[in-house]
Amino acid sequence: GNFYLYKSIELDSTYAINLVRRAFINFYFQISYESALRDINQAMRHRQRLTEQNDILTRYLYYSILGESDKAITLGEMQHELQPKDIQLLRQLESSYEFNFMIDKSEKAAQQLTELVPNIPDYLNILANCCLLNGELNQGLEILEKLLKRDPENVKALLLMGEIYLHKNDLEAAKKSYQKAILLQPENEKN
């Protein structure tokens, strides 16, 4: 996919959405800050071609790349007030809160995600992780136990459960969680 992404930008340097995608990849995967900055600046010049949603995400990424997280978060919060049921926007906002160690706000956003779209394993894992970071270990375990009842092979949940048990100093329970995860994904045992 990256080949076509790069090729499309090579053919049309004003292809804003692909410039945003490439800036995102370069920035969030820490490949090249300079390339991310170049691409997001180019995308900002041509963002009038984007849908409203993509324009918002472009500005959001622009502020994040510039290191102005407070502006990115403020923009995300303003947009969330206007579109409180927009899952993609709320997910981006939650991610920014977590990235900036705003754990209380991250947990609130994760709770909103699980209310808007219940039973999505990734959102429940995010909420349980917020509980871990806030020291609400029993609540995090409760969320993960419910998730694992529905999806007993959810390796992310098992790993997170192991981590919570480690924080509770219950080494035997942590070991059991990790062993189940290894049983389900033996190829990732080293991780």
N, C-alpha and C positions, 0 to 999 in steps of 0.2 A: 503494500500500500504506500509506503514512503516513496518508492520510486515514482509512482504516478503523482503523488503530492508535489514532489520536487519538479517533475516534468511539467505539470500544469502551471506552476509559477514561472518556470522558464519560458513557457509559451506565452503566458499573459501575466506580466508583472503587476497587473492591477486586480488580480483575482483575490479579493480581500479575504474571503472565508478560508481559503487554503493558506494564505499568509498568516492568519490567526492560528490555524491548526499547527503550522510549522513553528510559529513563535511559542505556542503552548508546549510542544514537544521539546524544543530547545531549552525552554525555561524550567519547566517542572521536572524534567529528567536531567537537568543540569548538564546539558550537552554543550551549549554555547550561549553565554549571556549576550555577547555582541550580536550574534545572529538573531536571537530572540528580540533584542531591542530594534535591530534593523527591520525585521519583518513586521513587528507590531507598529512601528512608525509608518511603514508603507501601508499597512492595513488601515490605520487611522486616516490616512489621506484619501482612501477609497471606500470608506465605510458607508457612504451614502447608498452604495449598491446592496447593502446587507438588509436583512429583515430586521425588525425592531429588536427581536430577541438576540440575534447575533450581534447587533450594534451594541447592546448592553454588555454582552459577554466580551466584546472587543475592548470596550472602555475599561471594563473590570480587569481584564488581563493587562491592559496598558498600565494601569496604576500599580498593579502587582509587580510587573517587571521593573517599573521605575522605583520600586521600593516604598511606594506610598500606600501601604496596606490600609491605613486609616481611611483614605479616600475610596479605595476599592470596597471596603466594608460598608462605608456610608452609602455608596452608590447601590450596593447590593441590598442594604436595608431599605433604602428608598423604593427600589423596584419591588421588593418583597411586600411592602405596604400597599403598593398599587396592584400587585398580582399575588395575593397570599396563597393561592392554590397552584402556583407554578412550581412543579417539582424540581425541574432542572435548576432554576434560580435558587431555590431553597437549598438544594444539595451543594451548589457552588458556595453559598453563604456559609453553610455549616463547615465546609472544607476550609474556608478562609478563617473562620473562628478557630478551628483546630490548629491550623498552620501558625496562627498568631497567639496560641496558648490562651485563648479566651474560652476556657473549658465550660464555664456555666452557660455561656451563649451557645456553644457548640451542642451541649446537651439539650438545651431548649429547642434548637433547630432540629436535632435528631428526633426528639419527641414529636415535633410537628410533622416530620417526614413519616414517622410510623403511624400517626393519626390519619394523614392524608392517604397513604398507601400502606395499609396494614399487611403484615405477614411477608414483607420483602426481606429476605435474609440479610442482605447487605446493610439495610437501614437498621435492623435489629442489632447487628454486630457493631455498627457505629454507636448506637445508643449504649450498648453494654460497655464499649470501650470508654465512652464518656463517664459512665458510672465508675469504672476503674480509676480513671484519672482524677475524679472528684472524691475518691475514697469511699464510694457507696458500693462496697464489694458485694454485699448480700443482694442488693437490687440488681447489680450486673449479673450475678449468678442466676437469679430468678429469670431474667430475660433470656439468658442463654439456655437454661433448662427448658423453657417453653419452646424456644427455637429448635433445640435438638430433639424434642418430642416429635415435631413435625418433620424435621430433616436430620435424622441421626447421623448422616454422613457429611455434615457441614464441617469441613476441616478448619475453616477460619474460626468458627464458634468453639470447636474443641481446643484450639490453640489459645484462644482468648480466655477460655475457662481455665486452662492450665495456668495461665499468667495470673488470673485472679486468685486461684488457689495458692500460688506462690506468695502473693501479697498477704494472704491470710495465714501464711506459714503452715499450710496443710500440704506437706510435700508428697504424701502418699496419694492424695486426690489429684494433685498436679501431675504426678507421674502417670496415673491412669488416663488422664485426659490426653497427655502427650502420646502415650502408647496407642490409644485409639486413633489419633491423627496419623501416626506412623503406619498403623495397620491399613488405613485407607489410602495413604499416599506414600508408599515405601520409597519411591524415587526421590522424595524430598526429605528423607530422614535427617540428612546433615543440617538442613535449615531448621 
